[in-house]
Every structure is written in C-alpha cells, then in structure tokens.
Amino acid sequence: MEWMIKLPQLLLSLSFLVAVHEMGHLLAAKYFKMRVEQFSIGFPPKLWSFKKGETEYAISAIPLGGYVKISGMIDESLDTEAMKLPPQPWEFRAKPAWQRLIVMLGGIFVNVVVGILIFIGLTYIYGDTYLLKDAVNENGGFSVGPIGEAIGLRTGDKIIAINGKDFDYADDITKPETLLGAASYTVERNGERIELPIPVNFIEEFSSKGSAGNFVSFRFAPVVGEVAPGTIAEKVGLQKGDRIVEINGAPITYKDELDKEVRKIEGKSIEFKVSRGGNILTFNEAFDKENPMIGFKAQRPDAFFAKAEHRVTYGLIASIPLGTERAFTMLFTQVKAFGKLITGKLSVNKSLSGPLGIMDAFDAEWDWVRFWSLTGMLSLVLAFMNLLPIPALDGGHVMFLSYEIISRRKPSDKFLETAQKVGMVFLLALMVFIFANDIIKKIPSSKDKTEKSST
C-alpha cells in the first residue's frame, strides 16, 4: 500500500508547482492591466471557487495541471466567439507584443525561481550528508545489484575512480550527471585494477529499476532489526540484535551474502545459524522458494555510519550560490537527457515517465527532504518542458510572439487558433502515450520477478 503514501506527495507537489506557475502568469498579466477571468489549480470539473474582483479562483478535480484564463487570448478554452469582437484595452491581444511575451514567460520564470529557492533552502537547512567512498571500500567494497552486475561490477569491488579521476563520496557514483556523462568506472578487484565502460543508455536501466540499491550500495552485517509477522523469523523467535552467521553451511558476513544464499536454495527447507549473546543457535525450517525470505528488516549499521558519514553544513551566504548551482546542474542534466532522447541515444519508452513514474520517485515514508528535493527538480523540469516550442504550451506562445517581435507581423487569429488545436491534440496523444507507458513499465518482467528477494 505504498501508493497511499506516495500519491498524496505527488498531488501536493504538482498542485504546489501548478499554483506557482499559474501565479506567475496571473501576476504578470495583472501588472500589465490585463483582465484575468479565471485562475484554476487542476482541470474541470470545478470543486470549489470564489471570486475576487474580476477573477474567479478555483480548485478543480483533475490535479494534473491548471490554467489562467486571460481575456483576449487564444488558449485552452478556444473562446473564438470573444475573439470576433473588437479588441478591448484590457485584453491580452490589445497589449504590445513584449508585454504578452513577459506574461507567457511569467510561469516559466517563477518555476525556475522556485526551483532555485528550494535547493537553496535544502542546502541551508539540511546541509549535506555523504558516504565516504574510502570508508565503503574499507568495509568490504560495494554490494552490487542486478543492474550493476550487467555492466561488469561484482559485489566486493572497490570503486576507486570515475572517468579515471578519484572522487570522495559514494553518492557521486549514482548522480544523474555522472550516469549521463561518465565513460567508465575504475574498480579494484582481488588486488587488480579493472576499467569498466558505462553504456551510453545505462541511465535507462538505472531509472527503470527504481532505486540506487539495485545498482551499488554499501555492505553491512545481517543483524536482525525488525521481524515481519507470519514469517520464518517470527516462527523461530528471532530477536533484535541476532546476527545470521551461516546459511545451509555457507558462512555469512554481509547482508548481500545472505540474500544471495537465500535465492540459491532449491530444496524445501532452510538451515541457518544465529549468533545471540555469544551463543550460536541453529534453526531448520520449511522454506517456500516461491517466496524466498526469512522475514526480517536488517538493523541500521550505526557503527558503519559513524565512520562513513560526512556531514557538511552551510551558512545562508554559502547556501545561495551552492543551491543555485545545484538547481542549474539539475536543469542542465534534464536538458542533456532530453537531448539524448531526441537523438535516439536514450529509449523514449524506458526514459519517459508520467505521473505514475514520478509517483514512484517519492519515498514510501513521508520524507520532507526527499519531497522538497523532488519538488525542486520537478519545478525546473516543468519550466523547461513549458518552454518547448509546442503550440498549447507556453513555449508555443513564446515562439509566435518572438516571431511577431522580430518580423513585426502578427500571426492571424485563425492561424493561432489552428495551431492551438494541433498542439492540444498532440499533447493529449502524448499524455495517453505516457500514461500507457507508465502502466506497461509497472508490469514486472519474469526477470524482474526472479531478481526480487526479501530477507
């Protein structure tokens, strides 16, 4: 039931971003004394509204967007009858092209500013917590998941360089800018240095598997933290602090070794040994290989974190340029990924995500740091996507207004109306494709089912 936690986060994030985006249009329009008829968060049917002055403010039922209706503007409403009347001084079409351009850029501008402010705030309030790469390497190297194994990494590898350069933090391995721009990892395996190339489209596999833990993570001991009800762990009475030391005769040091041995079991029973208070306890229980698990959540490895975590805090002055840099790094990374989509280096099916895919990015527990990090990223993505020169998006209006300013010739209302209709059909078809693609990606393949294991 993780979706019950993730869905409200998605809706809150999108509603907030739509509100600030449309507010950018509204404030710019009102500044230039254009009449704003309606401001809506969400698409009809209308749930609640009130009117202040000439503007109706509404919350509508479909929380996947919003709109501002400005008098005398050809927009989603396609109110062509009003456009047949002579222009009025308060209408969008009666204002100079440069004012109309600013109004159309208002939402994009606000989304960029909000994204930057979010990253500045996160940097100032929370600072940064990193895992030191050297501490992970000293702790037995990295635990490698299925998508890491696919490019040649192996559990126990010590990752010592990216693109031939040393790095400090384990987090650098999975940063989007690394996965989009890196050419290779250098690993140390059994005393030997090995260069592993990173496929151009590797970020697709990384994104589709849902978490960095399916790529690489730190190794930790299989110490019992929380026992799941109705499992082998509950049946035999495993206790918090118990440490699994052997599975079917195979010695166990790390949690990833435990997972591997559990997945290998072919028979109908499992024998495992547990260290508890200096004593070794042996259990032999029936085992269901269709549901390969002992049934416990591992205890947080506090001793490891005490050595490996590096906390950095920033003052307000330092947070401003650093947060701004992070926001633009995030934006440029998204632009770079979009460029690879257009050139075919990344698969549209694998890389493009809609609301369902975005929802999966939120945490299964309400984590405000992750919520605001994703909201900041989405704000910047929304700004970029809205700037694309597609009729019915802000970028389409910007394209036509730019043409008008440069050529000093205004496109006809009929042309703009037709372009708006074409753009709306295109966006509707794109939304259908994205939703369908999200649903298809939700259906696990037989390989994914085989890879899943819970200890």
C-alpha positions in Angstrom: 0.0 0.0 0.0 3.0 2.3 -0.6 0.9 4.2 -3.2 -1.2 5.6 -0.3 1.8 7.5 1.0 3.3 8.3 -2.4 0.2 9.6 -4.1 -0.6 12.4 -1.7 3.1 13.5 -2.0 2.7 13.6 -5.8 -0.6 15.5 -5.7 0.8 18.0 -3.1 3.9 18.6 -5.2 2.1 19.0 -8.5 -0.6 21.2 -7.0 2.0 23.5 -5.5 4.0 23.7 -8.7 1.0 24.4 -10.8 -0.2 27.1 -8.4 3.1 28.9 -8.5 3.4 28.5 -12.3 0.0 29.9 -13.0 0.5 32.6 -10.4 3.5 33.8 -12.5 1.2 34.3 -15.5 -1.5 35.9 -13.3 0.8 38.4 -11.6 2.4 39.4 -14.9 -1.0 39.8 -16.6 -2.4 41.9 -13.8 0.8 44.1 -13.7 0.1 45.0 -17.4 -3.5 45.6 -16.5 -4.9 42.6 -18.5 -8.2 41.2 -17.3 -7.8 37.7 -15.8 -11.1 35.9 -15.8 -10.1 32.6 -14.1 -7.3 31.1 -12.1 -7.6 27.3 -11.6 -5.5 24.7 -9.9 -6.5 21.5 -11.7 -8.7 20.9 -14.7 -12.6 20.8 -14.6 -14.9 19.8 -13.1 -14.7 22.6 -10.6 -14.7 21.6 -6.9 -14.6 25.0 -5.1 -14.2 28.6 -6.1 -14.5 32.2 -5.1 -14.4 35.5 -6.9 -12.3 38.5 -6.0 -12.6 41.5 -8.3 -12.7 40.4 -11.9 -11.0 37.0 -11.3 -12.6 33.7 -10.2 -10.1 31.5 -8.2 -10.9 27.8 -8.4 -9.7 24.3 -7.3 -10.7 21.7 -9.8 -11.0 17.9 -9.8 -8.2 16.7 -12.1 -4.9 17.7 -10.4 -2.6 17.2 -13.4 -2.3 20.9 -14.4 -4.0 24.2 -14.2 -4.7 27.3 -16.2 -5.1 31.1 -16.1 -7.8 32.5 -18.5 -6.8 35.9 -19.7 -9.3 38.0 -21.7 -8.5 38.2 -25.4 -6.0 35.3 -25.5 -6.4 32.2 -27.6 -5.8 29.4 -25.1 -7.1 26.0 -24.0 -10.6 27.4 -23.8 -10.7 28.2 -27.5 -13.1 31.0 -26.9 -13.3 32.0 -30.5 -16.5 34.0 -30.2 -14.9 36.6 -28.0 -12.0 36.9 -30.5 -14.5 38.0 -33.2 -15.3 41.2 -31.2 -13.1 44.3 -31.5 -10.1 44.3 -29.1 -10.6 45.9 -25.7 -7.9 47.8 -23.9 -7.8 45.2 -21.0 -7.4 42.2 -23.4 -4.2 40.2 -23.9 -4.3 40.8 -27.7 -4.5 44.6 -27.3 -1.2 44.8 -25.4 2.2 45.2 -27.0 4.0 42.0 -28.0 6.8 42.5 -25.5 4.2 42.6 -22.6 2.5 39.5 -23.9 5.8 37.7 -24.1 6.6 38.6 -20.5 3.2 37.2 -19.4 3.8 33.9 -21.2 7.3 33.7 -19.7 5.9 34.5 -16.2 5.1 30.9 -15.2 8.4 29.6 -16.5 10.3 32.3 -14.7 8.6 31.6 -11.4 9.2 27.8 -11.7 12.9 28.4 -12.2 13.0 30.8 -9.2 11.0 28.4 -7.0 13.3 25.5 -8.0 16.4 27.6 -7.1 14.9 28.7 -3.8 14.0 25.1 -2.9 17.6 24.0 -3.4 19.0 27.0 -1.6 16.6 26.2 1.4 17.5 22.5 1.4 21.2 23.3 1.3 20.9 25.8 4.2 18.5 23.8 6.4 19.8 20.3 6.0 23.3 20.7 4.6 24.8 17.6 3.0 25.4 14.1 4.4 27.7 12.0 2.3 29.1 8.5 2.5 32.8 8.5 2.2 33.9 6.3 -0.7 37.1 5.2 1.1 35.1 4.1 4.2 32.8 1.9 1.9 35.8 0.4 0.2 37.4 -0.4 3.5 34.2 -2.0 4.7 34.4 -4.8 2.1 33.7 -2.8 -1.0 30.4 -2.3 -2.6 27.3 -4.5 -2.7 26.3 -4.8 -6.3 22.7 -5.3 -7.6 21.5 -6.7 -10.9 22.0 -3.6 -13.0 25.5 -3.1 -11.6 26.3 -6.7 -12.5 25.1 -6.1 -16.0 27.9 -3.7 -16.7 30.5 -5.9 -15.1 30.6 -4.8 -11.4 30.8 -7.5 -8.8 29.9 -7.5 -5.1 33.1 -6.7 -3.1 34.5 -4.4 -5.9 36.2 -1.3 -4.6 35.2 1.6 -7.0 38.2 3.9 -6.9 37.7 6.3 -9.9 35.1 7.7 -12.3 36.4 8.6 -15.7 39.9 8.0 -14.4 39.6 10.6 -11.7 39.5 10.0 -7.9 36.3 11.0 -6.0 35.4 11.5 -2.4 31.8 10.4 -2.0 30.0 7.2 -2.8 27.0 9.3 -3.8 29.0 10.6 -6.8 28.7 7.1 -8.4 24.9 7.4 -8.9 24.4 11.1 -9.6 22.4 11.7 -12.8 25.2 13.9 -14.2 27.6 11.0 -13.6 25.4 8.4 -15.3 24.7 10.7 -18.2 28.3 11.9 -18.7 30.6 9.2 -17.4 32.5 6.8 -19.6 33.9 4.3 -17.1 34.4 3.2 -13.5 37.7 2.0 -12.3 37.5 -0.8 -9.8 39.9 -2.7 -7.6 39.1 -6.5 -7.5 41.3 -9.0 -5.8 44.2 -6.6 -6.0 43.7 -5.9 -9.7 42.6 -2.6 -11.3 39.8 -3.1 -13.9 38.3 -0.5 -16.2 34.5 -1.0 -16.7 32.9 1.1 -19.5 29.5 2.6 -18.8 26.9 2.1 -21.7 25.6 5.4 -23.2 22.0 4.4 -22.3 22.8 3.0 -18.9 20.7 5.6 -17.1 17.6 3.9 -18.6 18.3 0.7 -16.7 19.2 2.6 -13.5 16.0 4.6 -13.6 13.7 1.7 -14.5 14.8 -0.4 -11.5 13.5 2.1 -9.0 16.4 2.6 -6.6 20.2 3.0 -6.3 20.3 -0.2 -4.2 19.7 -2.2 -7.3 23.0 -0.7 -8.7 25.5 -0.3 -5.9 25.3 0.2 -2.1 27.4 -0.2 1.0 27.7 -3.6 2.7 26.5 -4.3 6.2 26.1 -7.2 8.6 22.9 -9.3 8.6 21.8 -8.2 12.1 18.1 -8.5 12.9 16.3 -5.2 13.4 12.6 -5.7 12.9 10.8 -9.1 12.4 8.0 -9.4 9.9 4.8 -11.2 11.1 3.9 -14.6 9.6 7.5 -15.3 8.5 10.2 -17.9 9.4 11.9 -15.2 11.5 8.8 -14.8 13.7 8.2 -18.6 13.9 11.7 -19.3 15.3 11.7 -16.3 17.5 14.5 -14.2 16.0 15.2 -11.2 18.2 16.6 -7.7 17.6 20.4 -7.9 17.6 20.6 -11.5 16.4 23.2 -11.9 13.7 22.9 -14.5 10.9 26.3 -16.2 10.6 25.5 -19.2 8.3 23.0 -20.4 5.7 22.9 -24.0 4.7 26.6 -24.4 5.6 27.8 -21.2 3.9 29.4 -18.7 6.2 27.8 -15.2 6.1 29.5 -11.9 6.8 27.4 -9.4 4.9 23.7 -9.0 4.2 24.2 -9.3 0.5 25.8 -12.7 1.0 22.7 -13.7 3.0 20.4 -12.6 0.2 22.5 -14.5 -2.4 22.4 -17.8 -0.4 18.6 -17.5 0.2 18.0 -17.0 -3.5 20.1 -20.1 -4.3 18.0 -22.5 -2.1 16.4 -25.2 -4.2 15.0 -27.5 -1.5 12.1 -27.3 0.8 14.0 -26.4 3.9 16.5 -23.8 5.1 19.1 -24.2 7.9 20.6 -21.2 9.4 22.7 -20.3 12.4 22.4 -17.2 14.5 24.8 -15.6 16.9 23.0 -14.4 20.1 24.7 -13.2 23.2 27.8 -15.2 22.5 25.9 -18.4 21.7 25.2 -20.0 18.3 21.7 -21.1 17.7 20.7 -23.4 14.8 17.3 -23.5 13.1 16.0 -25.8 10.4 12.6 -24.7 8.9 10.4 -25.4 5.9 11.2 -23.0 3.1 9.0 -21.7 0.3 11.2 -21.0 -2.7 8.3 -19.1 -4.4 8.6 -16.6 -1.5 12.3 -16.7 -0.7 12.7 -14.9 2.6 13.5 -15.4 6.3 11.5 -12.3 7.2 13.3 -9.5 8.9 14.5 -6.0 8.3 18.2 -5.5 9.0 19.3 -3.3 11.8 20.7 0.1 10.9 24.5 -0.2 10.9 25.2 2.7 13.2 28.9 1.8 13.7 29.4 1.9 9.9 27.6 5.3 9.6 29.6 6.8 12.4 32.8 6.1 10.4 31.4 6.6 6.8 29.1 9.5 7.1 30.4 13.0 6.4 28.1 15.9 7.4 28.6 19.4 5.9 26.6 22.4 7.0 26.4 25.8 5.2 25.6 29.3 6.2 23.0 31.3 4.4 25.5 33.2 2.3 27.3 30.0 1.2 23.9 28.3 0.5 22.8 30.8 -2.1 25.4 30.2 -4.7 25.7 26.5 -3.9 21.9 25.9 -4.0 21.7 27.9 -7.2 24.5 25.9 -8.8 22.7 22.6 -7.8 19.4 23.8 -9.3 21.1 24.7 -12.6 23.1 21.4 -12.6 19.8 19.6 -12.2 18.2 21.6 -15.0 21.2 21.1 -17.4 21.1 17.4 -16.6 17.5 17.2 -17.6 18.2 19.1 -20.8 21.1 16.8 -21.6 18.8 13.7 -21.0 16.1 15.3 -23.3 18.8 15.8 -25.9 19.7 12.1 -25.8 16.0 11.2 -26.1 15.7 13.4 -29.3 18.9 11.9 -30.8 17.8 8.3 -30.0 20.7 7.6 -27.6 18.0 7.0 -24.9 14.9 5.0 -25.4 11.7 7.0 -25.1 9.8 4.0 -23.7 12.3 3.5 -20.9 13.3 7.0 -20.1 10.0 8.9 -20.3 7.8 8.9 -17.2 4.4 10.4 -16.4 2.5 10.8 -13.1 2.8 7.1 -12.2 6.6 7.1 -12.8 7.0 10.3 -10.9 5.0 9.0 -8.0 7.4 6.0 -7.7 10.2 8.5 -7.1 8.7 9.7 -3.9 9.5 7.8 -0.7 7.3 5.1 0.8 7.5 7.1 4.1 6.8 10.8 4.2 10.3 12.3 3.9 10.3 16.1 3.6 13.9 16.3 2.4 13.1 13.9 -0.5 9.7 15.6 -1.1 11.3 19.0 -1.5 14.2 17.7 -3.5 11.9 16.1 -6.0 9.6 19.2 -6.0 12.6 21.4 -6.7 13.6 19.2 -9.6 10.1 19.0 -11.0 9.8 22.8 -10.8 12.8 23.1 -13.1 11.6 20.3 -15.4 8.2 22.0 -15.6 9.9 25.2 -16.6 12.0 23.5 -19.3 9.1 21.4 -20.7 6.8 24.5 -20.8 9.5 26.4 -22.8 9.4 23.8 -25.6 8.1 25.4 -28.8 4.9 23.4 -28.9 1.5 25.2 -29.5 -0.7 24.9 -26.4 2.4 25.2 -24.2 3.9 28.5 -23.0 6.8 27.8 -25.4 4.4 27.8 -28.4 3.1 31.2 -27.4 6.7 32.4 -26.9 7.6 31.2 -30.3 4.8 33.0 -32.1 5.4 36.2 -30.0 9.1 36.1 -30.8 8.2 35.9 -34.5 5.9 38.8 -34.1 8.5 41.0 -32.4 11.2 40.1 -34.9 9.1 40.3 -38.1 6.7 43.0 -36.8 3.9 40.8 -38.3 1.3 39.3 -36.0 0.1 35.8 -37.0 -3.6 35.7 -37.7 -6.1 34.7 -35.1 -7.2 31.8 -37.3 -3.6 30.5 -37.6 -3.1 30.8 -33.8 -6.5 29.0 -33.2 -5.5 26.2 -35.6 -2.0 25.9 -34.0 -3.6 25.7 -30.6 -5.9 22.9 -31.6 -3.0 21.0 -33.2 -0.9 21.5 -30.1 -3.7 20.3 -27.8 -4.2 17.1 -29.9 -0.5 16.5 -29.8 -0.3 16.9 -26.0 -3.4 14.8 -25.5 -1.9 12.0 -27.6 1.4 12.4 -25.7 -0.3 12.2 -22.3 -2.1 9.0 -23.4 1.2 7.5 -24.5 2.9 8.5 -21.3 0.2 7.0 -19.1 0.2 3.8 -21.1 4.0 3.6 -21.0 3.8 4.1 -17.2 1.4 1.2 -16.8 3.5 -1.1 -19.1 6.6 -0.3 -17.1 4.7 -1.2 -13.9 4.1 -4.7 -15.2 7.2 -6.7 -13.9 9.0 -9.0 -16.4 9.8 -12.6 -15.4 13.4 -11.5 -15.0 12.4 -8.8 -12.5 10.4 -11.3 -10.5 13.4 -13.6 -10.4 15.7 -10.8 -9.2 13.4 -9.8 -6.3 14.2 -11.2 -2.9 13.4 -10.1 0.6 15.3 -11.4 3.6 
